[in-house]
């Protein structure tokens, strides 16, 4: 088995990208049936917690939480109410105080499904110190899914931690971790599909597909999308899935990769077109993604072995912090083209929902393989370089 380090956003960041919200939840009138009562109510009980305020927010990207509202905690109780016209995953954050009553940090829990109706929240103080919610149809559906998936995610986080700490030269151990990790991914995929079959009319099902499948194959994604009822397809998550599906179907083996024009480390625009006539590995990564960083030694080895045979690597980072991006390039000794797509333009074009991810292109810009890790990348490059040179198509411009 190849030494792959794959970590979906749902595990590595835990709660990654929630959309809409603010003072008036983003409008998507097809997401729910029309109702006269468009109010939501959130009531919670957090006994024994040293916190003065509860914050309700959404997370539009890793580490970026956008506040929607806040409520004072009195005698361990709090409540929110407002208007909403579309189902919305949110986070609840408790601002903790030290023994002197000074602000320390905000502890976030969730996601919780906010929609019309009453959502009940309770904080359980035990070894896990978790917050649970129930009451709305969407939350109850999500709880049903979470009950099945939480043990798998816990196992995946444990495996990811072991991968992070494993030393070089432990290939057999790494392969055993990857086998266990792949088994977890398979369990998640099965659980997601079963949930969609049971609840094809629930917008939560589309949200679950969007956030719990790691770079799913286009055929799998289409089979799930086509099971959804029309109200789900018209919801914001249904529309996102459709856009992702369209991108993935354009990125199947044999398809031409879309053109890219991104800035390199010197702020110069680099075009994918300029690499015609070479085998090109488009590698999507980020400085904060440890599985991505773990894969870099394999890329360095492949680049050294095959560069003179016409092989190039274009690494495309999703970093928003330029300094972190540049430092990671220097620390990992990456000597090939480095580009940045912090605004997600490239990842959206390629239908990428989790990193690391890569695509191998031939001299005409056609995709000949994807998601190649460790030994799999070496094996594929050996195969293609021995077969033929990456002939540049001068008649039909594929890029």
C-alpha positions as a Markdown table, in Angstrom:
| # | Residue | x | y | z |
|---|---|---|---|---|
| 1 | Unk | 0.0 | 0.0 | 0.0 |
| 2 | Unk | 1.2 | 3.5 | -0.7 |
| 3 | Unk | 2.1 | 5.8 | 2.2 |
| 4 | Unk | -0.8 | 8.3 | 2.0 |
| 5 | Unk | -1.5 | 11.0 | 4.5 |
| 6 | Unk | -5.1 | 12.1 | 4.0 |
| 7 | Unk | -7.0 | 14.2 | 6.4 |
| 8 | Unk | -10.5 | 15.6 | 5.6 |
| 9 | Unk | -11.3 | 19.0 | 6.7 |
| 10 | Unk | -14.0 | 17.7 | 9.0 |
| 11 | Unk | -11.4 | 16.0 | 11.1 |
| 12 | Unk | -8.4 | 18.3 | 10.8 |
| 13 | Unk | -10.3 | 21.4 | 11.5 |
| 14 | Unk | -13.3 | 19.6 | 13.1 |
| 15 | Unk | -15.8 | 22.4 | 12.2 |
| 16 | Unk | -14.8 | 24.1 | 9.1 |
| 17 | Unk | -17.0 | 26.1 | 6.8 |
| 18 | Unk | -20.5 | 27.3 | 7.7 |
| 19 | Unk | -22.2 | 29.7 | 5.4 |
| 20 | Unk | -24.5 | 32.6 | 5.8 |
| 21 | Unk | -26.0 | 33.8 | 9.1 |
| 22 | Unk | -25.0 | 37.3 | 10.4 |
| 23 | Unk | -28.0 | 39.3 | 11.7 |
| 24 | Unk | -30.4 | 37.9 | 9.2 |
| 25 | Unk | -29.6 | 34.4 | 8.1 |
| 26 | Unk | -28.7 | 34.1 | 4.5 |
| 27 | Unk | -31.7 | 34.0 | 2.2 |
| 28 | Unk | -32.4 | 30.8 | 0.3 |
| 29 | Unk | -36.2 | 30.6 | 0.0 |
| 30 | Unk | -36.2 | 27.2 | -1.5 |
| 31 | Unk | -34.5 | 25.6 | 1.5 |
| 32 | Unk | -37.5 | 25.3 | 3.7 |
| 33 | Unk | -41.2 | 25.4 | 3.3 |
| 34 | Unk | -42.8 | 28.8 | 3.7 |
| 35 | Unk | -44.0 | 29.5 | 7.3 |
| 36 | Unk | -45.7 | 32.4 | 9.0 |
| 37 | Unk | -43.6 | 31.7 | 12.1 |
| 38 | Unk | -40.0 | 32.3 | 11.1 |
| 39 | Unk | -38.6 | 32.6 | 14.6 |
| 40 | Unk | -35.9 | 30.5 | 16.3 |
| 41 | Unk | -35.5 | 30.0 | 20.0 |
| 42 | Unk | -32.4 | 28.7 | 21.7 |
| 43 | Unk | -32.5 | 27.9 | 25.4 |
| 44 | Unk | -29.6 | 26.5 | 27.3 |
| 45 | Unk | -28.5 | 25.2 | 30.7 |
| 46 | Unk | -24.8 | 25.4 | 31.5 |
| 47 | Unk | -24.5 | 24.7 | 35.3 |
| 48 | Unk | -21.3 | 25.3 | 37.1 |
| 49 | Unk | -19.5 | 27.0 | 34.2 |
| 50 | Unk | -17.4 | 30.1 | 35.0 |
| 51 | Unk | -18.6 | 32.1 | 32.0 |
| 52 | Unk | -20.6 | 35.3 | 31.8 |
| 53 | Unk | -21.6 | 35.3 | 28.2 |
| 54 | Unk | -22.7 | 32.8 | 25.5 |
| 55 | Unk | -21.9 | 33.7 | 21.9 |
| 56 | Unk | -23.8 | 32.3 | 18.9 |
| 57 | Unk | -21.8 | 32.4 | 15.6 |
| 58 | Unk | -20.9 | 30.6 | 12.4 |
| 59 | Unk | -17.5 | 29.7 | 11.0 |
| 60 | Unk | -16.8 | 30.7 | 7.4 |
| 61 | Unk | -13.3 | 29.3 | 7.3 |
| 62 | Unk | -10.8 | 27.6 | 9.7 |
| 63 | Unk | -10.2 | 29.7 | 12.8 |
| 64 | Unk | -12.6 | 32.5 | 11.6 |
| 65 | Unk | -15.8 | 32.7 | 13.7 |
| 66 | Unk | -18.3 | 35.4 | 12.8 |
| 67 | Unk | -20.5 | 36.5 | 15.8 |
| 68 | Unk | -24.2 | 36.6 | 15.2 |
| 69 | Unk | -25.5 | 37.4 | 18.7 |
| 70 | Unk | -24.6 | 37.0 | 22.4 |
| 71 | Unk | -26.6 | 36.4 | 25.6 |
| 72 | Unk | -25.9 | 36.9 | 29.2 |
| 73 | Unk | -25.6 | 33.7 | 31.3 |
| 74 | Unk | -27.6 | 34.1 | 34.5 |
| 75 | Unk | -27.6 | 31.3 | 37.1 |
| 76 | Unk | -26.3 | 28.9 | 34.5 |
| 77 | Unk | -29.0 | 29.7 | 32.0 |
| 78 | Unk | -29.1 | 31.6 | 28.7 |
| 79 | Unk | -31.4 | 32.1 | 25.7 |
| 80 | Unk | -31.4 | 33.5 | 22.2 |
| 81 | Unk | -34.3 | 34.3 | 19.8 |
| 82 | Unk | -34.5 | 35.8 | 16.4 |
| 83 | Unk | -35.7 | 35.3 | 12.9 |
| 84 | Unk | -34.4 | 32.8 | 10.3 |
| 85 | Unk | -35.5 | 31.7 | 6.9 |
| 86 | Unk | -33.0 | 29.0 | 6.1 |
| 87 | Unk | -31.5 | 26.1 | 8.1 |
| 88 | Unk | -28.1 | 27.2 | 9.4 |
| 89 | Unk | -25.3 | 25.3 | 11.3 |
| 90 | Unk | -23.9 | 27.5 | 14.1 |
| 91 | Unk | -21.4 | 27.3 | 16.9 |
| 92 | Unk | -22.0 | 28.2 | 20.6 |
| 93 | Unk | -19.1 | 29.8 | 22.4 |
| 94 | Unk | -18.7 | 30.3 | 26.2 |
| 95 | Unk | -16.3 | 33.1 | 27.2 |
| 96 | Unk | -14.5 | 31.7 | 30.2 |
| 97 | Unk | -13.2 | 33.8 | 33.2 |
| 98 | Unk | -10.3 | 33.1 | 35.5 |
| 99 | Unk | -10.6 | 33.0 | 39.3 |
| 100 | Unk | -10.3 | 36.8 | 39.4 |
| 101 | Unk | -13.1 | 37.3 | 36.9 |
| 102 | Unk | -10.9 | 38.3 | 34.0 |
| 103 | Unk | -11.6 | 37.2 | 30.4 |
| 104 | Unk | -9.5 | 34.2 | 29.3 |
| 105 | Unk | -10.7 | 32.3 | 26.2 |
| 106 | Unk | -13.8 | 31.3 | 24.3 |
| 107 | Unk | -14.7 | 27.6 | 24.2 |
| 108 | Unk | -16.7 | 26.7 | 21.1 |
| 109 | Unk | -19.1 | 23.8 | 20.7 |
| 110 | Unk | -21.1 | 22.5 | 17.7 |
| 111 | Unk | -22.2 | 22.6 | 15.0 |
| 112 | Unk | -25.8 | 22.9 | 16.1 |
| 113 | Unk | -28.6 | 23.2 | 13.6 |
| 114 | Unk | -30.4 | 26.5 | 13.9 |
| 115 | Unk | -33.8 | 26.7 | 12.2 |
| 116 | Unk | -37.4 | 27.7 | 12.9 |
| 117 | Unk | -38.6 | 26.4 | 16.3 |
| 118 | Unk | -37.0 | 25.7 | 19.7 |
| 119 | Unk | -33.5 | 24.4 | 20.2 |
| 120 | Unk | -32.6 | 23.1 | 23.6 |
| 121 | Unk | -29.0 | 23.1 | 24.8 |
| 122 | Unk | -27.3 | 21.5 | 27.8 |
| 123 | Unk | -23.7 | 21.4 | 28.9 |
| 124 | Unk | -22.5 | 18.1 | 30.3 |
| 125 | Unk | -19.6 | 18.3 | 32.7 |
| 126 | Unk | -17.6 | 15.1 | 32.6 |
| 127 | Unk | -14.3 | 13.9 | 31.1 |
| 128 | Unk | -15.4 | 15.3 | 27.7 |
| 129 | Unk | -17.2 | 18.5 | 28.8 |
| 130 | Unk | -19.5 | 18.4 | 25.8 |
| 131 | Unk | -22.5 | 20.5 | 24.8 |
| 132 | Unk | -25.5 | 18.7 | 23.4 |
| 133 | Unk | -28.7 | 20.1 | 21.7 |
| 134 | Unk | -32.1 | 18.7 | 20.6 |
| 135 | Unk | -35.6 | 19.8 | 19.7 |
| 136 | Unk | -35.7 | 21.0 | 16.1 |
| 137 | Unk | -36.1 | 18.4 | 13.3 |
| 138 | Unk | -32.8 | 19.4 | 11.8 |
| 139 | Unk | -30.9 | 19.0 | 15.0 |
| 140 | Unk | -32.6 | 15.6 | 15.8 |
| 141 | Unk | -31.6 | 14.4 | 12.3 |
| 142 | Unk | -28.0 | 15.6 | 12.9 |
| 143 | Unk | -27.9 | 13.9 | 16.3 |
| 144 | Unk | -28.9 | 10.6 | 14.7 |
| 145 | Unk | -26.0 | 10.9 | 12.3 |
| 146 | Unk | -23.6 | 12.1 | 14.9 |
| 147 | Unk | -24.3 | 9.1 | 17.2 |
| 148 | Unk | -23.0 | 6.8 | 14.4 |
| 149 | Unk | -20.2 | 9.0 | 13.2 |
| 150 | Unk | -18.6 | 10.4 | 16.4 |
| 151 | Unk | -16.7 | 7.2 | 17.4 |
| 152 | Unk | -15.3 | 7.0 | 13.8 |
| 153 | Unk | -14.1 | 10.7 | 14.0 |
| 154 | Unk | -12.6 | 10.1 | 17.4 |
| 155 | Unk | -10.6 | 7.1 | 15.9 |
| 156 | Unk | -9.5 | 9.3 | 12.9 |
| 157 | Unk | -8.3 | 12.0 | 15.2 |
| 158 | Unk | -6.2 | 9.5 | 17.2 |
| 159 | Unk | -4.7 | 8.1 | 14.0 |
| 160 | Unk | -3.9 | 11.6 | 12.7 |
| 161 | Unk | -2.1 | 12.3 | 16.0 |
| 162 | Unk | -0.1 | 9.1 | 15.6 |
| 163 | Unk | 0.7 | 10.0 | 12.0 |
| 164 | Unk | 1.9 | 13.4 | 13.1 |
| 165 | Unk | 4.3 | 12.0 | 15.7 |
| 166 | Unk | 5.6 | 9.0 | 13.7 |
| 167 | Unk | 9.3 | 9.0 | 12.9 |
| 168 | Unk | 10.8 | 8.5 | 9.4 |
| 169 | Unk | 11.7 | 5.0 | 8.4 |
| 170 | Unk | 8.6 | 3.4 | 10.0 |
| 171 | Unk | 7.0 | 2.5 | 6.7 |
| 172 | Unk | 5.3 | -0.6 | 8.0 |
| 173 | Unk | 3.8 | 1.3 | 10.9 |
| 174 | Unk | 2.7 | 4.1 | 8.6 |
| 175 | Unk | 1.0 | 1.7 | 6.2 |
| 176 | Unk | -0.9 | 0.1 | 9.1 |
| 177 | Unk | -2.1 | 3.6 | 10.2 |
| 178 | Unk | -3.2 | 4.3 | 6.6 |
| 179 | Unk | -5.1 | 1.1 | 6.4 |
| 180 | Unk | -7.0 | 2.0 | 9.6 |
| 181 | Unk | -7.5 | 5.5 | 8.4 |
| 182 | Unk | -8.9 | 4.3 | 5.0 |
| 183 | Unk | -11.3 | 2.0 | 6.9 |
| 184 | Unk | -12.6 | 5.0 | 8.8 |
| 185 | Unk | -13.1 | 7.0 | 5.6 |
| 186 | Unk | -15.1 | 4.0 | 4.2 |
| 187 | Unk | -17.3 | 3.8 | 7.3 |
| 188 | Unk | -18.0 | 7.6 | 7.0 |
| 189 | Unk | -18.9 | 7.2 | 3.3 |
| 190 | Unk | -21.3 | 4.3 | 4.1 |
| 191 | Unk | -22.9 | 6.2 | 7.0 |
| 192 | Unk | -23.4 | 9.3 | 4.9 |
| 193 | Unk | -25.0 | 7.4 | 2.1 |
| 194 | Unk | -27.3 | 5.5 | 4.5 |
| 195 | Unk | -28.4 | 8.8 | 6.0 |
| 196 | Unk | -29.2 | 10.3 | 2.6 |
| 197 | Unk | -31.3 | 7.3 | 1.7 |
| 198 | Unk | -33.3 | 7.6 | 4.9 |
| 199 | Unk | -33.8 | 11.4 | 4.8 |
| 200 | Unk | -33.6 | 12.6 | 1.2 |
| 201 | Unk | -36.0 | 15.5 | 2.0 |
| 202 | Unk | -33.9 | 16.9 | 4.8 |
| 203 | Unk | -31.6 | 19.9 | 4.1 |
| 204 | Unk | -29.3 | 18.5 | 6.9 |
| 205 | Unk | -28.6 | 15.5 | 4.6 |
| 206 | Unk | -27.1 | 17.8 | 2.0 |
| 207 | Unk | -25.1 | 19.6 | 4.7 |
| 208 | Unk | -23.8 | 16.2 | 5.9 |
| 209 | Unk | -22.7 | 15.2 | 2.4 |
| 210 | Unk | -21.0 | 18.5 | 1.9 |
| 211 | Unk | -19.0 | 18.4 | 5.1 |
| 212 | Unk | -18.3 | 14.7 | 5.8 |
| 213 | Unk | -17.3 | 13.2 | 2.5 |
| 214 | Unk | -13.7 | 13.7 | 1.6 |
| 215 | Unk | -13.2 | 14.6 | -2.0 |
| 216 | Unk | -15.9 | 12.1 | -3.1 |
| 217 | Unk | -15.8 | 10.5 | -6.6 |
| 218 | Unk | -18.1 | 12.4 | -9.0 |
| 219 | Unk | -20.2 | 9.2 | -9.6 |
| 220 | Unk | -20.8 | 8.8 | -5.8 |
| 221 | Unk | -21.6 | 12.5 | -5.5 |
| 222 | Unk | -24.1 | 12.4 | -8.4 |
| 223 | Unk | -25.8 | 9.3 | -7.0 |
| 224 | Unk | -26.3 | 11.1 | -3.7 |
| 225 | Unk | -27.4 | 14.4 | -5.3 |
| 226 | Unk | -30.0 | 12.7 | -7.5 |
| 227 | Unk | -31.7 | 11.2 | -4.4 |
| 228 | Unk | -32.4 | 14.6 | -2.9 |
| 229 | Unk | -35.9 | 16.1 | -3.0 |
| 230 | Unk | -36.3 | 19.4 | -4.8 |
| 231 | Unk | -36.3 | 21.5 | -1.7 |
| 232 | Unk | -32.9 | 20.1 | -0.7 |
| 233 | Unk | -31.5 | 20.7 | -4.2 |
| 234 | Unk | -32.6 | 24.3 | -4.0 |
| 235 | Unk | -31.1 | 24.8 | -0.5 |
| 236 | Unk | -27.7 | 26.5 | -0.1 |
| 237 | Unk | -26.0 | 23.1 | 0.6 |
| 238 | Unk | -27.8 | 21.5 | -2.4 |
| 239 | Unk | -26.5 | 24.3 | -4.6 |
| 240 | Unk | -23.0 | 23.9 | -3.2 |
| 241 | Unk | -23.1 | 20.2 | -3.9 |
| 242 | Unk | -24.3 | 20.8 | -7.4 |
| 243 | Unk | -21.4 | 23.2 | -8.0 |
| 244 | Unk | -18.9 | 20.7 | -6.5 |
| 245 | Unk | -20.4 | 18.0 | -8.7 |
| 246 | Unk | -20.1 | 20.1 | -11.9 |
| 247 | Unk | -16.4 | 20.8 | -11.0 |
| 248 | Unk | -15.6 | 17.1 | -10.3 |
| 249 | Unk | -17.2 | 15.9 | -13.5 |
| 250 | Unk | -15.0 | 18.2 | -15.4 |
| 251 | Unk | -12.0 | 16.9 | -13.5 |
| 252 | Unk | -12.4 | 13.2 | -14.3 |
| 253 | Unk | -9.5 | 11.2 | -15.8 |
| 254 | Unk | -9.1 | 12.2 | -19.4 |
| 255 | Unk | -10.5 | 15.7 | -18.9 |
| 256 | Unk | -8.5 | 18.8 | -19.5 |
| 257 | Unk | -7.5 | 20.8 | -16.4 |
| 258 | Unk | -8.9 | 24.3 | -16.3 |
| 259 | Unk | -6.5 | 27.2 | -16.8 |
| 260 | Unk | -5.0 | 28.7 | -13.7 |
| 261 | Unk | -3.4 | 32.2 | -13.3 |
| 262 | Unk | -2.1 | 32.6 | -9.7 |
| 263 | Unk | 0.6 | 34.6 | -7.9 |
| 264 | Unk | 3.9 | 33.0 | -6.9 |
| 265 | Unk | 6.1 | 33.8 | -4.0 |
| 266 | Unk | 7.4 | 36.9 | -5.8 |
| 267 | Unk | 3.9 | 38.1 | -6.6 |
| 268 | Unk | 4.3 | 37.3 | -10.3 |
| 269 | Unk | 1.4 | 35.7 | -12.2 |
| 270 | Unk | 2.1 | 32.1 | -13.3 |
| 271 | Unk | -0.1 | 30.4 | -15.9 |
| 272 | Unk | -0.6 | 26.7 | -16.1 |
| 273 | Unk | -0.5 | 27.2 | -19.9 |
| 274 | Unk | 3.3 | 27.8 | -19.6 |
| 275 | Unk | 3.9 | 24.3 | -18.5 |
| 276 | Unk | 2.6 | 22.6 | -21.6 |
| 277 | Unk | 4.7 | 19.8 | -22.9 |
| 278 | Unk | 5.6 | 18.5 | -19.4 |
| 279 | Unk | 4.0 | 16.2 | -16.9 |
| 280 | Unk | 2.7 | 18.4 | -14.1 |
| 281 | Unk | 1.6 | 17.5 | -10.6 |
| 282 | Unk | -0.9 | 20.1 | -9.3 |
| 283 | Unk | -0.5 | 19.7 | -5.6 |
| 284 | Unk | -3.0 | 21.4 | -3.2 |
| 285 | Unk | -1.8 | 22.0 | 0.3 |
| 286 | Unk | -1.5 | 24.5 | 3.2 |
| 287 | Unk | 1.2 | 25.2 | 5.8 |
| 288 | Unk | -1.3 | 24.3 | 8.6 |
| 289 | Unk | -2.2 | 21.0 | 7.1 |
| 290 | Unk | 0.1 | 18.4 | 8.8 |
| 291 | Unk | -0.8 | 15.5 | 6.4 |
| 292 | Unk | 0.2 | 17.8 | 3.5 |
| 293 | Unk | 3.5 | 18.6 | 5.2 |
| 294 | Unk | 4.1 | 15.0 | 5.9 |
| 295 | Unk | 3.8 | 14.2 | 2.1 |
| 296 | Unk | 6.4 | 16.8 | 1.1 |
| 297 | Unk | 9.4 | 14.5 | 1.4 |
| 298 | Unk | 7.8 | 12.1 | -1.1 |
| 299 | Unk | 7.3 | 15.1 | -3.5 |
| 300 | Unk | 10.9 | 16.1 | -3.1 |
| 301 | Unk | 12.0 | 12.6 | -3.9 |
| 302 | Unk | 9.8 | 12.4 | -7.0 |
| 303 | Unk | 10.9 | 15.8 | -8.2 |
| 304 | Unk | 14.6 | 14.9 | -7.9 |
| 305 | Unk | 14.1 | 11.6 | -9.7 |
| 306 | Unk | 11.8 | 12.7 | -12.6 |
| 307 | Unk | 12.4 | 16.5 | -13.2 |
| 308 | Unk | 15.0 | 15.9 | -15.9 |
| 309 | Unk | 12.6 | 13.6 | -17.6 |
| 310 | Unk | 10.0 | 16.4 | -18.0 |
| 311 | Unk | 8.2 | 16.3 | -14.7 |
| 312 | Unk | 7.2 | 19.5 | -12.8 |
| 313 | Unk | 5.3 | 20.2 | -9.6 |
| 314 | Unk | 3.1 | 23.2 | -9.1 |
| 315 | Unk | 2.1 | 23.5 | -5.4 |
| 316 | Unk | -1.0 | 25.5 | -4.8 |
| 317 | Unk | -1.4 | 26.7 | -1.2 |
| 318 | Unk | -4.7 | 27.7 | 0.4 |
| 319 | Unk | -2.9 | 29.7 | 3.1 |
| 320 | Unk | -4.3 | 33.1 | 4.0 |
| 321 | Unk | -1.3 | 34.0 | 6.0 |
| 322 | Unk | 1.5 | 34.7 | 3.6 |
| 323 | Unk | 4.3 | 34.5 | 6.2 |
| 324 | Unk | 3.2 | 31.1 | 7.3 |
| 325 | Unk | 3.1 | 29.9 | 3.7 |
| 326 | Unk | 6.6 | 31.3 | 2.9 |
| 327 | Unk | 8.0 | 29.8 | 6.1 |
| 328 | Unk | 6.6 | 26.4 | 5.3 |
| 329 | Unk | 8.2 | 26.4 | 1.9 |
| 330 | Unk | 11.5 | 27.3 | 3.4 |
| 331 | Unk | 11.3 | 24.8 | 6.2 |
| 332 | Unk | 10.3 | 21.9 | 4.0 |
| 333 | Unk | 12.9 | 22.8 | 1.3 |
| 334 | Unk | 10.4 | 22.9 | -1.6 |
| 335 | Unk | 12.3 | 23.9 | -4.7 |
| 336 | Unk | 9.5 | 24.0 | -7.4 |
| 337 | Unk | 6.8 | 26.5 | -8.4 |
| 338 | Unk | 4.7 | 27.7 | -5.4 |
| 339 | Unk | 1.4 | 29.5 | -6.0 |
| 340 | Unk | -1.3 | 30.7 | -3.6 |
| 341 | Unk | -5.1 | 30.5 | -3.9 |
| 342 | Unk | -6.3 | 31.9 | -0.6 |
| 343 | Unk | -9.6 | 33.1 | -2.2 |
| 344 | Unk | -10.4 | 29.5 | -3.1 |
| 345 | Unk | -10.6 | 30.2 | -6.9 |
| 346 | Unk | -8.5 | 27.2 | -7.8 |
| 347 | Unk | -9.9 | 24.7 | -5.3 |
| 348 | Unk | -13.5 | 25.6 | -6.4 |
| 349 | Unk | -12.5 | 25.0 | -10.1 |
| 350 | Unk | -11.1 | 21.6 | -9.2 |
| 351 | Unk | -13.9 | 20.6 | -6.9 |
| 352 | Unk | -11.6 | 20.1 | -3.9 |
| 353 | Unk | -13.2 | 19.9 | -0.5 |
| 354 | Unk | -10.2 | 18.6 | 1.5 |
| 355 | Unk | -6.4 | 18.7 | 1.3 |
| 356 | Unk | -4.0 | 17.2 | 0.5 |
| 357 | Unk | -5.2 | 16.6 | -3.0 |
| 358 | Unk | -3.3 | 16.4 | -6.3 |
| 359 | Unk | -3.8 | 15.9 | -10.1 |
| 360 | Unk | -1.2 | 14.6 | -12.5 |
| 361 | Unk | -1.4 | 16.1 | -16.0 |
| 362 | Unk | 0.2 | 15.0 | -19.3 |
| 363 | Unk | 1.8 | 17.4 | -21.8 |
| 364 | Unk | -1.6 | 18.4 | -23.2 |
| 365 | Unk | -3.0 | 19.3 | -19.8 |
| 366 | Unk | -5.2 | 16.2 | -19.6 |
| 367 | Unk | -5.7 | 14.6 | -16.2 |
| 368 | Unk | -4.1 | 11.1 | -16.1 |
| 369 | Unk | -4.3 | 10.4 | -12.4 |
| 370 | Unk | -5.3 | 12.0 | -9.1 |
| 371 | Unk | -4.8 | 11.7 | -5.3 |
| 372 | Unk | -1.4 | 10.1 | -5.7 |
| 373 | Unk | 0.5 | 9.7 | -2.5 |
| 374 | Unk | 3.9 | 8.4 | -1.5 |
| 375 | Unk | 4.7 | 5.2 | -3.4 |
| 376 | Unk | 1.7 | 5.7 | -5.7 |
| 377 | Unk | 3.2 | 8.9 | -7.1 |
| 378 | Unk | 6.5 | 7.2 | -7.7 |
| 379 | Unk | 4.9 | 4.2 | -9.4 |
| 380 | Unk | 2.8 | 6.3 | -11.7 |
| 381 | Unk | 5.7 | 8.6 | -12.8 |
| 382 | Unk | 7.8 | 5.5 | -13.5 |
| 383 | Unk | 5.0 | 4.1 | -15.7 |
| 384 | Unk | 4.4 | 7.3 | -17.7 |
| 385 | Unk | 8.0 | 8.3 | -18.1 |
| 386 | Unk | 9.0 | 4.9 | -19.4 |
| 387 | Unk | 6.0 | 4.8 | -21.8 |
| 388 | Unk | 6.6 | 8.1 | -23.6 |
| 389 | Unk | 7.5 | 11.8 | -23.4 |
| 390 | Unk | 4.7 | 14.2 | -22.5 |
| 391 | Unk | 4.1 | 15.3 | -26.1 |
| 392 | Unk | 2.8 | 18.8 | -26.4 |
| 393 | Unk | -0.3 | 19.2 | -28.5 |
| 394 | Unk | 0.3 | 22.1 | -30.8 |
| 395 | Unk | -2.9 | 21.7 | -32.7 |
| 396 | Unk | -5.6 | 21.6 | -30.0 |
| 397 | Unk | -4.8 | 24.0 | -27.2 |
| 398 | Unk | -6.1 | 22.0 | -24.2 |
| 399 | Unk | -5.2 | 24.5 | -21.4 |
